[in-house]
Amino acid sequence: MIEPNHTYQATYLRALDGDTYALRVDLGLRVAVSIEVRIRGINTPEVSGATKDAGLAATKAADEFLCSGPIVIVTYKDHRSFTRWVADLYVDQVSIAEHLLAAGVAVPYPSN
């Protein structure tokens, strides 16, 4: 089990696909950084190829959810997937992973 490392406020910039997003993370002391985040624990279809329609549906569901309120991001020390940070995201204390799973546009992905 990977223990959470830090919790921050974030601003949503855009969805790269259903489980990867660009965020502006407020680090405090008037310091912010733009990063790409991969959601921990889920996988969504790709937005190209044979899964394009399902991938676009997942991306739309993520976009609508992340635009609905302030975002809290919980990161994990040095845990990355390619160049993206792996994290949990919450809007009004609701996990985006749980939201996308309940909407049927994501599946569990335990290895990230």
VOPAFI-859773 format. One record per atom (N, C-alpha, C): residue number from 1; atom name; x, y, z. Coordinates in nm, 2 decimals. Atoms other than C-alpha are relative to their C-alpha. Layout:
residues N
NUM:CA:X:Y:Z;
...
END
This chain:
residues 112
1:N:0.08:-0.12:0.00;
1:CA:0.00:0.00:0.00;
1:C:0.09:0.12:0.00;
2:N:-0.07:-0.13:0.01;
2:CA:0.13:0.34:-0.10;
2:C:-0.07:0.10:0.08;
3:N:0.06:-0.10:-0.09;
3:CA:0.08:0.61:0.16;
3:C:-0.01:0.13:-0.07;
4:N:0.00:-0.13:0.06;
4:CA:-0.04:0.95:0.05;
4:C:0.11:0.09:0.06;
5:N:-0.11:-0.09:-0.04;
5:CA:0.22:1.22:0.06;
5:C:-0.04:0.14:0.03;
6:N:0.04:-0.14:-0.01;
6:CA:0.07:1.56:0.01;
6:C:-0.14:0.03:-0.05;
7:N:0.13:-0.04:0.04;
7:CA:-0.27:1.73:-0.03;
7:C:0.01:0.14:-0.04;
8:N:-0.01:-0.13:0.06;
8:CA:-0.31:2.04:-0.25;
8:C:-0.14:0.04:-0.06;
9:N:0.11:-0.05:0.08;
9:CA:-0.58:2.26:-0.41;
9:C:0.05:0.00:-0.14;
10:N:-0.05:0.00:0.14;
10:CA:-0.57:2.24:-0.79;
10:C:-0.11:0.07:-0.08;
11:N:0.09:-0.05:0.10;
11:CA:-0.73:2.41:-1.09;
11:C:0.01:-0.09:-0.12;
12:N:0.01:0.09:0.12;
12:CA:-0.84:2.20:-1.38;
12:C:0.03:0.08:-0.12;
13:N:-0.03:-0.06:0.12;
13:CA:-0.69:2.29:-1.71;
13:C:-0.06:-0.07:-0.12;
14:N:0.06:0.08:0.11;
14:CA:-0.80:2.01:-1.95;
14:C:0.02:-0.15:0.03;
15:N:-0.02:0.14:0.00;
15:CA:-0.85:1.64:-1.99;
15:C:0.08:-0.04:-0.12;
16:N:-0.08:0.06:0.11;
16:CA:-0.59:1.45:-2.19;
16:C:-0.07:-0.12:-0.05;
17:N:0.09:0.11:0.03;
17:CA:-0.81:1.15:-2.18;
17:C:-0.08:-0.03:0.13;
18:N:0.09:0.02:-0.11;
18:CA:-1.05:0.99:-1.93;
18:C:0.06:-0.01:0.13;
19:N:-0.07:0.02:-0.12;
19:CA:-0.79:0.92:-1.67;
19:C:0.12:0.08:0.02;
20:N:-0.12:-0.09:-0.01;
20:CA:-0.52:1.18:-1.73;
20:C:-0.04:0.14:-0.03;
21:N:0.05:-0.14:0.01;
21:CA:-0.56:1.55:-1.68;
21:C:0.12:0.10:0.02;
22:N:-0.09:-0.11:-0.02;
22:CA:-0.36:1.87:-1.69;
22:C:-0.06:0.09:0.11;
23:N:0.04:-0.08:-0.11;
23:CA:-0.38:2.06:-1.36;
23:C:0.10:0.11:0.03;
24:N:-0.09:-0.10:-0.06;
24:CA:-0.24:2.38:-1.21;
24:C:-0.02:-0.02:0.15;
25:N:0.00:0.04:-0.14;
25:CA:-0.15:2.28:-0.85;
25:C:0.06:0.11:0.08;
26:N:-0.05:-0.10:-0.09;
26:CA:-0.12:2.54:-0.58;
26:C:0.08:-0.06:0.11;
27:N:-0.09:0.05:-0.10;
27:CA:0.18:2.46:-0.37;
27:C:0.01:0.08:0.13;
28:N:0.00:-0.10:-0.11;
28:CA:0.13:2.75:-0.13;
28:C:0.11:0.10:-0.02;
29:N:-0.10:-0.11:0.01;
29:CA:0.33:3.07:-0.08;
29:C:0.01:0.06:-0.14;
30:N:0.01:-0.05:0.13;
30:CA:0.21:3.19:-0.41;
30:C:0.08:-0.07:-0.11;
31:N:-0.07:0.08:0.09;
31:CA:0.38:2.91:-0.59;
31:C:-0.10:-0.11:-0.06;
32:N:0.09:0.10:0.07;
32:CA:0.19:2.69:-0.85;
32:C:0.08:-0.06:-0.11;
33:N:-0.07:0.08:0.11;
33:CA:0.30:2.43:-1.10;
33:C:-0.11:-0.07:-0.08;
34:N:0.09:0.08:0.09;
34:CA:0.13:2.28:-1.40;
34:C:0.06:-0.14:-0.02;
35:N:-0.05:0.14:0.01;
35:CA:0.15:1.90:-1.41;
35:C:-0.11:-0.08:-0.07;
36:N:0.09:0.10:0.05;
36:CA:-0.01:1.60:-1.58;
36:C:-0.02:-0.10:0.11;
37:N:0.04:0.09:-0.11;
37:CA:-0.19:1.37:-1.34;
37:C:-0.07:-0.12:-0.06;
38:N:0.07:0.13:0.04;
38:CA:-0.29:1.00:-1.40;
38:C:-0.07:-0.04:0.13;
39:N:0.08:0.04:-0.11;
39:CA:-0.57:0.89:-1.17;
39:C:0.04:-0.14:0.05;
40:N:-0.04:0.13:-0.06;
40:CA:-0.47:0.61:-0.93;
40:C:-0.12:-0.09:0.01;
41:N:0.10:0.10:-0.03;
41:CA:-0.67:0.29:-0.94;
41:C:-0.11:-0.02:-0.11;
42:N:0.10:0.03:0.11;
42:CA:-0.87:0.32:-1.27;
42:C:0.07:0.01:-0.13;
43:N:-0.04:-0.01:0.14;
43:CA:-0.83:0.29:-1.64;
43:C:-0.12:0.03:-0.09;
44:N:0.11:-0.03:0.10;
44:CA:-1.04:0.44:-1.92;
44:C:0.05:-0.03:-0.14;
45:N:-0.04:0.03:0.14;
45:CA:-1.05:0.36:-2.29;
45:C:0.08:0.12:-0.06;
46:N:-0.08:-0.10:0.07;
46:CA:-0.81:0.55:-2.52;
46:C:-0.09:0.08:-0.09;
47:N:0.08:-0.09:0.09;
47:CA:-0.94:0.84:-2.73;
47:C:0.03:-0.01:-0.14;
48:N:-0.03:0.02:0.14;
48:CA:-0.81:0.70:-3.05;
48:C:-0.02:-0.15:-0.03;
49:N:0.01:0.14:0.04;
49:CA:-0.84:0.37:-3.25;
49:C:-0.14:-0.05:0.03;
50:N:0.13:0.08:-0.01;
50:CA:-1.11:0.11:-3.18;
50:C:-0.08:0.05:0.12;
51:N:0.07:-0.04:-0.12;
51:CA:-1.20:0.26:-2.84;
51:C:-0.03:0.15:0.00;
52:N:0.02:-0.15:0.01;
52:CA:-1.24:0.62:-2.96;
52:C:-0.13:0.05:0.07;
53:N:0.13:-0.05:-0.05;
53:CA:-1.61:0.66:-2.88;
53:C:-0.01:-0.02:0.15;
54:N:0.00:0.03:-0.15;
54:CA:-1.58:0.50:-2.53;
54:C:0.10:0.10:0.07;
55:N:-0.10:-0.09:-0.05;
55:CA:-1.27:0.71:-2.47;
55:C:-0.04:0.14:0.01;
56:N:0.06:-0.13:0.01;
56:CA:-1.44:1.03:-2.57;
56:C:-0.11:0.02:0.11;
57:N:0.10:0.00:-0.10;
57:CA:-1.73:0.94:-2.34;
57:C:0.06:0.02:0.14;
58:N:-0.07:-0.01:-0.13;
58:CA:-1.49:0.89:-2.04;
58:C:0.06:0.14:0.02;
59:N:-0.06:-0.13:-0.01;
59:CA:-1.31:1.21:-2.12;
59:C:-0.11:0.11:0.03;
60:N:0.11:-0.09:-0.03;
60:CA:-1.64:1.40:-2.13;
60:C:-0.05:-0.01:0.14;
61:N:0.04:0.02:-0.14;
61:CA:-1.75:1.25:-1.80;
61:C:0.10:0.06:0.10;
62:N:-0.10:-0.06:-0.09;
62:CA:-1.42:1.35:-1.64;
62:C:0.00:0.15:-0.01;
63:N:0.00:-0.14:0.02;
63:CA:-1.43:1.70:-1.79;
63:C:-0.12:0.07:0.08;
64:N:0.12:-0.05:-0.07;
64:CA:-1.79:1.76:-1.65;
64:C:0.02:0.00:0.15;
65:N:-0.02:0.02:-0.14;
65:CA:-1.70:1.63:-1.31;
65:C:0.11:0.10:0.05;
66:N:-0.11:-0.09:-0.05;
66:CA:-1.37:1.83:-1.27;
66:C:-0.04:0.15:-0.02;
67:N:0.05:-0.14:0.02;
67:CA:-1.55:2.15:-1.39;
67:C:-0.11:0.04:0.11;
68:N:0.11:-0.02:-0.08;
68:CA:-1.81:2.11:-1.12;
68:C:0.03:0.06:0.14;
69:N:-0.03:-0.06:-0.13;
69:CA:-1.62:2.25:-0.82;
69:C:0.15:0.00:0.02;
70:N:-0.14:0.00:-0.04;
70:CA:-1.29:2.30:-0.64;
70:C:0.06:-0.14:0.01;
71:N:-0.07:0.13:0.00;
71:CA:-1.04:2.02:-0.68;
71:C:0.10:-0.01:0.11;
72:N:-0.10:0.03:-0.09;
72:CA:-0.83:1.86:-0.41;
72:C:0.08:-0.12:-0.06;
73:N:-0.08:0.10:0.05;
73:CA:-0.54:1.65:-0.52;
73:C:0.09:-0.06:0.11;
74:N:-0.09:0.07:-0.09;
74:CA:-0.36:1.39:-0.31;
74:C:0.10:-0.08:-0.08;
75:N:-0.11:0.06:0.07;
75:CA:-0.02:1.29:-0.44;
75:C:0.07:-0.11:0.08;
76:N:-0.07:0.11:-0.06;
76:CA:0.20:0.99:-0.36;
76:C:0.15:0.02:-0.03;
77:N:-0.14:-0.03:0.02;
77:CA:0.57:1.03:-0.31;
77:C:0.07:-0.08:-0.11;
78:N:-0.08:0.06:0.12;
78:CA:0.77:0.97:-0.63;
78:C:-0.07:-0.10:-0.08;
79:N:0.07:0.10:0.08;
79:CA:0.49:0.77:-0.78;
79:C:-0.05:0.06:-0.13;
80:N:0.03:-0.05:0.13;
80:CA:0.47:0.83:-1.15;
80:C:-0.04:-0.11:-0.10;
81:N:0.03:0.08:0.11;
81:CA:0.33:0.67:-1.46;
81:C:0.05:0.07:-0.13;
82:N:-0.07:-0.07:0.11;
82:CA:0.56:0.77:-1.75;
82:C:0.04:0.14:0.06;
83:N:-0.03:-0.13:-0.05;
83:CA:0.59:1.15:-1.70;
83:C:-0.10:0.06:0.09;
84:N:0.12:-0.06:-0.08;
84:CA:0.26:1.19:-1.51;
84:C:0.01:-0.04:0.14;
85:N:0.02:0.03:-0.14;
85:CA:0.21:1.20:-1.14;
85:C:-0.12:-0.08:0.02;
86:N:0.11:0.08:-0.04;
86:CA:-0.02:0.94:-1.00;
86:C:-0.06:0.06:0.12;
87:N:0.07:-0.07:-0.11;
87:CA:-0.28:1.09:-0.77;
87:C:-0.14:-0.04:0.01;
88:N:0.14:0.01:-0.02;
88:CA:-0.63:1.09:-0.63;
88:C:-0.05:0.14:-0.02;
89:N:0.06:-0.13:0.01;
89:CA:-0.86:1.38:-0.72;
89:C:-0.14:0.00:0.06;
90:N:0.13:-0.01:-0.06;
90:CA:-1.17:1.49:-0.53;
90:C:-0.06:0.14:-0.04;
91:N:0.08:-0.12:0.01;
91:CA:-1.44:1.74:-0.60;
91:C:-0.11:-0.01:0.10;
92:N:0.09:0.01:-0.11;
92:CA:-1.66:1.81:-0.30;
92:C:0.01:-0.13:0.07;
93:N:-0.03:0.12:-0.07;
93:CA:-1.50:1.51:-0.13;
93:C:-0.04:-0.13:-0.07;
94:N:0.04:0.11:0.08;
94:CA:-1.61:1.28:-0.41;
94:C:0.12:-0.03:-0.09;
95:N:-0.11:0.04:0.08;
95:CA:-1.33:1.08:-0.58;
95:C:-0.04:-0.01:-0.15;
96:N:0.03:0.02:0.15;
96:CA:-1.32:1.11:-0.96;
96:C:0.01:-0.14:-0.04;
97:N:-0.01:0.14:0.03;
97:CA:-1.21:0.75:-0.97;
97:C:-0.13:-0.07:0.03;
98:N:0.13:0.06:-0.03;
98:CA:-1.53:0.64:-0.79;
98:C:-0.11:0.05:-0.09;
99:N:0.10:-0.06:0.09;
99:CA:-1.74:0.88:-1.00;
99:C:0.01:-0.07:-0.14;
100:N:-0.01:0.05:0.13;
100:CA:-1.60:0.74:-1.33;
100:C:-0.04:-0.15:0.00;
101:N:0.04:0.15:-0.01;
101:CA:-1.64:0.37:-1.21;
101:C:-0.15:-0.01:0.01;
102:N:0.15:0.01:-0.01;
102:CA:-2.00:0.44:-1.11;
102:C:-0.07:0.04:-0.13;
103:N:0.06:-0.04:0.12;
103:CA:-2.07:0.60:-1.44;
103:C:0.02:-0.10:-0.11;
104:N:-0.03:0.11:0.10;
104:CA:-1.94:0.29:-1.62;
104:C:0.09:0.03:-0.11;
105:N:-0.10:-0.04:0.11;
105:CA:-1.67:0.47:-1.82;
105:C:0.14:-0.03:0.04;
106:N:-0.14:0.04:-0.04;
106:CA:-1.37:0.33:-1.62;
106:C:-0.01:-0.14:0.06;
107:N:-0.01:0.13:-0.06;
107:CA:-1.25:0.00:-1.49;
107:C:0.11:0.00:0.10;
108:N:-0.11:0.00:-0.10;
108:CA:-1.04:-0.08:-1.18;
108:C:0.14:-0.04:-0.07;
109:N:-0.14:0.02:0.05;
109:CA:-0.66:-0.07:-1.25;
109:C:0.09:0.00:0.12;
110:N:-0.07:0.00:-0.12;
110:CA:-0.48:-0.18:-0.94;
110:C:0.15:0.02:0.00;
111:N:-0.15:-0.01:0.00;
111:CA:-0.12:-0.17:-1.06;
111:C:0.06:0.14:-0.01;
112:N:-0.07:-0.13:0.00;
112:CA:-0.08:0.21:-1.08;
112:C:0.00:0.07:0.12;
END
